[in-house]
Amino acid sequence: MDDESDVIERLKRMRPSWPKPSPLKQHWLLSKEIVFLNHGSFGACPREVLEAQRHLREEMESAPVQFLARKHDERLDAARHGIAGFLGTDPADLVFVTNATTAVNSVVRSLDFNPGDEILTTSLDYNACRNVLTNTGGQRGAKMVVADIPFPLENEDQIVESILAHVTCRTRLAMIDHVTSNSALVFPLERIVRELDRRGVDTLVDGAHAPGMLPLDLRKIGAAYYTGNFHKWTCAPKGAAFLRVRADRQENLLPAVISHGLNTPRSGHSRFQDHFDWPGSHDPTAWLCVEKAVRWLENQLPGGWPEIFAHHHTMAVNARRLLCERLGITAPCPEHLIGSMATLPMPGWLAIPAEATGIDPVYQTLFDEFGIELHVIRFNGRRWFRISSHLHNSPDEYRYLADAIELLLMRHGTTTTR
Ligand SMILES: Cc1ncc(COP(=O)(O)O)c(C=O)c1O
């Protein structure tokens, strides 16, 4: 009979069969050697959009002053008009920013808080944005209040009830995620914004993941402030995001970086746009390619964007079902509360979190041994993983992930709980 070390050695040599990729993956530069299940962190930009950006950059470098001074506003206005419909907003309420973190900084820095004022956030918010509240909000005298949202979660009422239970007469602003990062929950945003509004509280929506994952109608959502990234699910080049500010909140809103716009009004633009449109010398080509990315993606499926939203969601739901079934996992939230991502608890011994510092060893093993790029995270006292589903993903990739996790479980002699 084999002793234990022989068994472990044999398991180490076992490899699940490499997954069949999506035929659409060829449109991305994504490596064939990597099973890319983490679109959510930084997105991935298709070749054709990068090619459009390269052309723009060549144009910029062939006549830098024409591009960045004389033609800048014209191009930016066209880019803004080109994507306003996709977001369901009037272009007048829209500015480009580099990323959601910058937008959150701009909003929080622009508000005057009185000592004792409260900024409300949730326990599932994004660390960088939470830091803006504690640091910048804190310096202005505001106190941060955190509404605890359970995860696992049974229903959306738990989200709404916890947020509203933490509103007081001192609440000045609530920062609410549209899609949470590590837990990958889609919050019932319209309902939350409406209820906060009724209580006289403005909402800053951190919608970093929403554009391209969910159909957006920013006018209908009606939040005072909404920011989202284009470089995640809309597949624009890195450094493309937006801030939409409701008309009645634009007056005193300043960017995180003050530039010419402060004392240089332009005709045909609001003060809000004057402030944000020129952030100092920069490369605006990512912003100028957002519409290209929106149109390119739209043409990949016959049903356009509605079919893309449905495709991503269905693939994430099916992948989650498969992983739960194969690994004996209980799904931590109802299916209608996920979008194109799903977070699941790591099963068996893999649930035990590693030391809080450095690269997670389970993440490292999945990448080094199996070529899987997966978001592996620690929160609520255990280890979790988050899958993403985009057009470049195939159902077989999640089967491969289940095979790899099963092998890791067997190596330590514990299989699933089934
Ligand atoms: C919910 C959420 N907010 C904000 C961000 C920050 O995005 P960025 O780094 O592009 O500013 C992220 C990034 O993943 C996120 O998941």
Ligand as a Chemical Component Dictionary entry (heavy atoms), coordinates in Angstrom:
data_LIG
# 
_chem_comp.id                   LIG 
_chem_comp.type                 NON-POLYMER 
_chem_comp.pdbx_formal_charge   0 
_chem_comp.three_letter_code    LIG 
# 
loop_
_chem_comp_atom.comp_id 
_chem_comp_atom.atom_id 
_chem_comp_atom.alt_atom_id 
_chem_comp_atom.type_symbol 
_chem_comp_atom.charge 
_chem_comp_atom.model_Cartn_x 
_chem_comp_atom.model_Cartn_y 
_chem_comp_atom.model_Cartn_z 
_chem_comp_atom.pdbx_ordinal 
LIG C1 C1 C 0 -16.487 48.713 -5.128  1  
LIG C2 C2 C 0 -15.234 49.358 -5.624  2  
LIG N1 N1 N 0 -15.053 50.673 -5.452  3  
LIG C3 C3 C 0 -13.973 51.310 -5.874  4  
LIG C4 C4 C 0 -12.976 50.634 -6.536  5  
LIG C5 C5 C 0 -11.766 51.393 -6.952  6  
LIG O1 O1 O 0 -11.610 51.431 -8.324  7  
LIG P1 P1 P 0 -10.358 52.228 -8.883  8  
LIG O2 O2 O 0 -9.153  51.537 -8.334  9  
LIG O3 O3 O 0 -10.467 52.088 -10.366 10 
LIG O4 O4 O 0 -10.469 53.610 -8.393  11 
LIG C6 C6 C 0 -13.082 49.259 -6.733  12 
LIG C7 C7 C 0 -12.027 48.518 -7.401  13 
LIG O5 O5 O 0 -12.057 47.335 -7.616  14 
LIG C8 C8 C 0 -14.243 48.610 -6.263  15 
LIG O6 O6 O 0 -14.398 47.291 -6.398  16 
# 
loop_
_chem_comp_bond.comp_id 
_chem_comp_bond.atom_id_1 
_chem_comp_bond.atom_id_2 
_chem_comp_bond.value_order 
_chem_comp_bond.pdbx_ordinal 
LIG C1 C2 SING 1  
LIG C2 N1 SING 2  
LIG C2 C8 DOUB 3  
LIG N1 C3 DOUB 4  
LIG C3 C4 SING 5  
LIG C4 C5 SING 6  
LIG C4 C6 DOUB 7  
LIG C5 O1 SING 8  
LIG O1 P1 SING 9  
LIG P1 O2 DOUB 10 
LIG P1 O3 SING 11 
LIG P1 O4 SING 12 
LIG C6 C7 SING 13 
LIG C6 C8 SING 14 
LIG C7 O5 DOUB 15 
LIG C8 O6 SING 16 
# 
